[in-house]
């Protein structure tokens, strides 16, 4: 089973128990966006929100969800446990769960906002154990009851490639100046293809996948004048971030952030 298919299976396994546990006035969706700020659009694998946050023909909810759930992948694990957790914390998402696939069996890390506005790890629920939670609803969280024991991956992760047509120099008709953040309305007109997941962090598009120098060159053409940063060595799974032209470290556009 490929990692992408395994990821989809685990997300699907969560839909029924979370859907049954939600309270009146709450809804849950998979793969839907949350507009938590003008320049930040996050796409949890599954989220629970108040029904009044959605409506019309929007492709996102307004404001912070009540619960955000992420299932890690090779490309997303570092973000899910680091920068993404900080973004959810800053947006005041009351509860954040990470289904971590690092080991043979999935375990669930449960974070909840404490009185100081920071996430506290309320539980780390491993295979064979269970935990009773009451935010944002009452649920018994037991990985071995929710998930079938996943088979080991036997198919390697296929390399992801962004495909795009060349864009002439300049800002482009649907993008702000290269020094300015990209807000959600402009970002929605320039979807990439081939990425495992796409989000907008503080005005910076973030692509999950397996990227190399060829993808960096394509991204430079798609986002002229901006800084394209690989957040890990070329060819390794992770994220590629598009930064404003004035961002620190703009002299090294394709090096990992830690370099």
BALUMRO-985100 format. One line per field, with one value per residue (C-alpha): residue number from 1; residue in three letters; x, z, y. Coordinates in Angstrom, 2 decimals. Example, Ala and Ser with C-alpha at 12.3 -4.5 7.8 and 13.67 -1.06 7.14 Angstrom:
! BALUMRO-985100
num = (1:2)
residuo = (ALA:SER)
X = (12.30:13.67)
Z = (7.80:7.14)
Y = (-4.50:-1.06)
END
This chain:
! BALUMRO-985100
num = (1:2:3:4:5:6:7:8:9:10:11:12:13:14:15:16:17:18:19:20:21:22:23:24:25:26:27:28:29:30:31:32:33:34:35:36:37:38:39:40:41:42:43:44:45:46:47:48:49:50:51:52:53:54:55:56:57:58:59:60:61:62:63:64:65:66:67:68:69:70:71:72:73:74:75:76:77:78:79:80:81:82:83:84:85:86:87:88:89:90:91:92:93:94:95:96:97:98:99:100:101:102:103:104:105:106:107:108:109:110:111:112:113:114:115:116:117:118:119:120:121:122:123:124:125:126:127:128:129:130:131:132:133:134:135:136:137:138:139:140:141:142:143:144:145:146:147:148:149:150:151:152:153:154:155:156:157:158:159:160:161:162:163:164:165:166:167:168:169:170:171:172:173:174:175:176:177:178:179:180:181:182:183:184:185:186:187:188:189:190:191:192:193:194:195:196:197:198:199:200:201:202:203:204:205:206:207:208:209:210:211:212:213:214:215:216:217:218:219:220:221:222:223:224:225:226:227:228:229:230:231:232:233:234:235:236:237:238:239:240:241:242:243:244:245:246:247:248:249:250:251:252:253:254:255:256:257:258:259)
residuo = (UNK:UNK:UNK:UNK:UNK:UNK:UNK:UNK:UNK:UNK:UNK:UNK:UNK:UNK:UNK:UNK:UNK:UNK:UNK:UNK:UNK:UNK:UNK:UNK:UNK:UNK:UNK:UNK:UNK:UNK:UNK:UNK:UNK:UNK:UNK:UNK:UNK:UNK:UNK:UNK:UNK:UNK:UNK:UNK:UNK:UNK:UNK:UNK:UNK:UNK:UNK:UNK:UNK:UNK:UNK:UNK:UNK:UNK:UNK:UNK:UNK:UNK:UNK:UNK:UNK:UNK:UNK:UNK:UNK:UNK:UNK:UNK:UNK:UNK:UNK:UNK:UNK:UNK:UNK:UNK:UNK:UNK:UNK:UNK:UNK:UNK:UNK:UNK:UNK:UNK:UNK:UNK:UNK:UNK:UNK:UNK:UNK:UNK:UNK:UNK:UNK:UNK:UNK:UNK:UNK:UNK:UNK:UNK:UNK:UNK:UNK:UNK:UNK:UNK:UNK:UNK:UNK:UNK:UNK:UNK:UNK:UNK:UNK:UNK:UNK:UNK:UNK:UNK:UNK:UNK:UNK:UNK:UNK:UNK:UNK:UNK:UNK:UNK:UNK:UNK:UNK:UNK:UNK:UNK:UNK:UNK:UNK:UNK:UNK:UNK:UNK:UNK:UNK:UNK:UNK:UNK:UNK:UNK:UNK:UNK:UNK:UNK:UNK:UNK:UNK:UNK:UNK:UNK:UNK:UNK:UNK:UNK:UNK:UNK:UNK:UNK:UNK:UNK:UNK:UNK:UNK:UNK:UNK:UNK:UNK:UNK:UNK:UNK:UNK:UNK:UNK:UNK:UNK:UNK:UNK:UNK:UNK:UNK:UNK:UNK:UNK:UNK:UNK:UNK:UNK:UNK:UNK:UNK:UNK:UNK:UNK:UNK:UNK:UNK:UNK:UNK:UNK:UNK:UNK:UNK:UNK:UNK:UNK:UNK:UNK:UNK:UNK:UNK:UNK:UNK:UNK:UNK:UNK:UNK:UNK:UNK:UNK:UNK:UNK:UNK:UNK:UNK:UNK:UNK:UNK:UNK:UNK:UNK:UNK:UNK:UNK:UNK:UNK:UNK:UNK:UNK:UNK:UNK:UNK)
X = (0.00:1.38:1.73:-0.88:-3.44:-2.61:-3.08:-6.52:-7.57:-6.65:-8.47:-11.56:-11.40:-11.79:-14.86:-17.52:-16.42:-15.88:-19.13:-21.05:-19.41:-20.09:-22.64:-25.69:-24.60:-21.24:-20.19:-17.12:-15.45:-12.34:-10.00:-11.79:-10.04:-10.14:-9.54:-8.07:-6.65:-6.52:-3.09:-3.47:-5.57:-5.04:-6.34:-6.65:-7.12:-10.30:-11.88:-14.89:-16.44:-19.57:-22.19:-22.48:-18.81:-19.70:-22.20:-22.76:-20.32:-17.17:-14.38:-13.37:-14.88:-14.54:-12.34:-10.76:-12.27:-13.10:-10.84:-8.15:-6.81:-3.68:-2.47:1.27:3.04:6.72:6.24:4.06:5.32:7.81:5.27:2.39:4.42:6.12:5.12:1.57:0.93:2.11:-0.25:-3.22:-2.19:-1.94:-5.38:-6.74:-7.98:-9.13:-8.09:-5.48:-4.87:-1.95:-2.22:1.48:2.59:6.25:6.10:4.47:1.09:-0.54:-0.65:-2.64:-1.15:-3.78:-3.10:-5.51:-5.26:-4.34:-5.15:-2.00:-3.11:-0.46:-0.99:-0.46:-0.06:-3.09:-2.47:-0.32:-2.60:-0.62:-1.87:-3.76:-4.52:-7.49:-8.21:-11.49:-11.72:-14.37:-13.11:-14.77:-17.07:-17.06:-15.21:-13.26:-10.11:-8.66:-6.41:-6.80:-10.61:-10.69:-8.02:-7.47:-3.86:-2.27:-0.12:3.52:4.22:5.48:5.40:7.86:6.56:6.43:8.24:5.91:6.33:4.69:3.61:3.19:3.48:6.14:5.09:6.69:8.67:6.65:4.00:1.41:-2.18:-3.44:-0.56:0.44:3.89:6.62:7.49:3.93:2.22:-0.16:-3.67:-6.23:-8.26:-5.18:-3.84:-7.09:-6.45:-3.11:-3.52:-0.51:-0.81:0.91:1.34:0.29:-1.25:-1.21:-1.71:-1.14:0.93:1.10:0.89:3.33:2.17:3.41:3.53:3.89:5.66:9.08:10.85:14.15:15.84:13.55:10.53:12.28:12.82:9.15:8.01:10.22:8.44:5.00:5.76:8.11:10.29:9.66:11.98:11.51:12.79:13.13:12.71:14.79:17.51:16.48:14.74:13.65:9.97:8.86:7.70:8.53:7.70:7.19:8.41:8.15:11.09:12.19:12.34:15.59:17.91:16.74:20.27:19.91:16.58:16.82:18.71:16.96:15.92:18.47:21.35)
Z = (0.00:-0.91:1.80:0.04:0.07:3.68:4.63:2.95:4.70:8.14:7.54:6.41:9.55:11.67:9.86:11.47:15.14:15.02:13.12:15.73:18.59:17.38:19.28:17.93:15.88:15.01:11.66:10.40:7.00:5.43:3.09:3.59:4.25:7.24:6.67:10.05:8.81:5.53:4.78:6.37:4.90:6.47:5.21:8.01:7.01:9.09:11.15:13.34:13.30:14.20:11.45:11.22:10.15:6.76:4.15:0.57:-2.06:0.00:-0.15:3.45:6.85:8.45:11.54:13.64:13.71:17.05:16.23:13.60:12.84:10.79:9.71:9.18:5.96:5.07:3.66:6.42:9.70:10.53:9.75:11.56:14.77:14.46:12.38:11.72:15.41:16.08:13.43:14.93:18.38:17.20:15.55:18.92:17.64:20.93:20.10:17.73:17.10:15.20:14.01:13.84:11.47:12.43:13.96:12.86:14.34:14.39:17.65:18.38:19.99:21.59:22.14:23.84:24.48:28.06:30.00:28.75:25.12:24.41:23.50:26.19:25.26:26.97:25.82:23.63:22.84:21.58:20.05:22.61:24.89:25.16:26.40:27.29:25.94:26.33:23.98:21.67:22.37:24.43:22.76:23.71:21.63:21.05:17.98:17.76:17.74:15.24:12.79:11.22:11.72:8.64:6.36:6.00:2.98:0.11:-2.62:-2.47:-2.38:-5.93:-6.63:-6.79:-9.55:-9.91:-13.47:-14.60:-17.67:-17.78:-16.49:-17.90:-15.51:-13.30:-10.68:-12.91:-13.18:-10.16:-7.71:-5.51:-5.68:-4.97:-1.72:-0.35:1.24:-0.88:0.56:0.13:-2.67:-4.91:-3.85:-4.89:-8.50:-8.69:-7.51:-8.09:-9.37:-8.21:-4.56:-1.75:0.07:-0.36:2.32:2.91:5.98:6.84:3.18:2.03:-0.14:1.25:-0.93:0.59:-1.47:-2.64:-4.36:-6.13:-8.13:-11.12:-8.96:-7.58:-11.13:-11.98:-8.78:-9.55:-12.87:-11.30:-8.53:-10.21:-7.96:-4.85:-2.79:-3.30:-0.35:0.05:3.73:3.49:1.18:-2.51:-3.28:0.33:1.35:3.03:2.10:-0.43:0.72:-1.39:0.53:-0.25:-2.12:1.00:3.12:5.05:3.31:-0.16:-1.51:-1.16:-2.72:-2.99:0.16:3.14:5.88:8.23:5.84)
Y = (0.00:3.42:6.04:8.21:5.40:4.50:8.15:8.22:4.99:6.32:9.60:7.66:5.50:8.65:9.98:7.76:7.89:11.65:12.20:10.18:12.07:15.61:17.68:19.48:22.47:20.90:19.45:17.60:17.55:16.04:17.92:21.26:24.55:26.89:30.60:31.55:34.90:36.83:35.39:31.95:29.14:25.72:22.41:19.83:16.21:16.32:19.08:19.77:23.24:25.17:24.96:28.75:28.91:27.39:28.43:29.49:28.32:28.93:26.33:27.04:27.73:31.14:31.25:28.54:25.04:23.41:20.47:19.99:16.51:15.81:12.36:12.55:11.61:11.60:15.10:16.54:15.03:17.78:20.50:18.74:18.47:21.87:24.89:23.65:23.08:26.64:28.01:26.18:27.38:31.00:30.69:29.47:26.11:24.51:20.95:19.52:15.82:14.33:10.74:9.86:7.08:7.06:3.57:0.32:1.30:4.74:6.65:9.79:12.89:15.10:18.81:21.21:24.94:25.73:28.89:30.61:30.18:27.52:23.88:21.29:17.63:16.08:12.52:10.30:7.37:4.38:1.15:-0.96:2.00:4.34:7.84:9.60:13.16:15.86:18.64:19.53:16.55:13.37:10.52:7.41:7.54:4.05:3.64:-0.15:0.24:3.11:1.96:-1.42:-2.48:-0.89:-3.05:-2.11:0.02:-2.08:0.56:3.45:7.00:8.30:11.53:14.52:17.08:20.46:21.14:24.71:26.89:29.56:32.96:36.13:38.35:40.66:40.17:38.55:39.75:37.79:38.28:41.23:42.76:40.24:42.05:41.69:38.70:36.65:36.77:34.03:35.62:35.89:32.49:30.83:31.82:30.06:26.49:24.23:20.68:17.52:18.56:16.24:19.21:22.98:25.65:29.35:30.29:34.00:34.96:32.26:29.31:25.97:22.83:19.34:16.69:15.58:18.47:19.13:21.88:21.38:22.13:25.20:26.51:25.95:27.66:30.68:31.06:30.62:33.13:35.65:37.78:35.69:33.52:29.76:27.75:24.01:23.21:20.01:18.66:18.38:15.08:14.46:14.60:17.80:21.27:23.96:27.50:30.62:33.69:37.41:38.95:40.79:37.63:36.93:34.49:35.44:35.00:31.21:30.40:26.64:25.67:24.03:26.42:24.84:25.32)
END
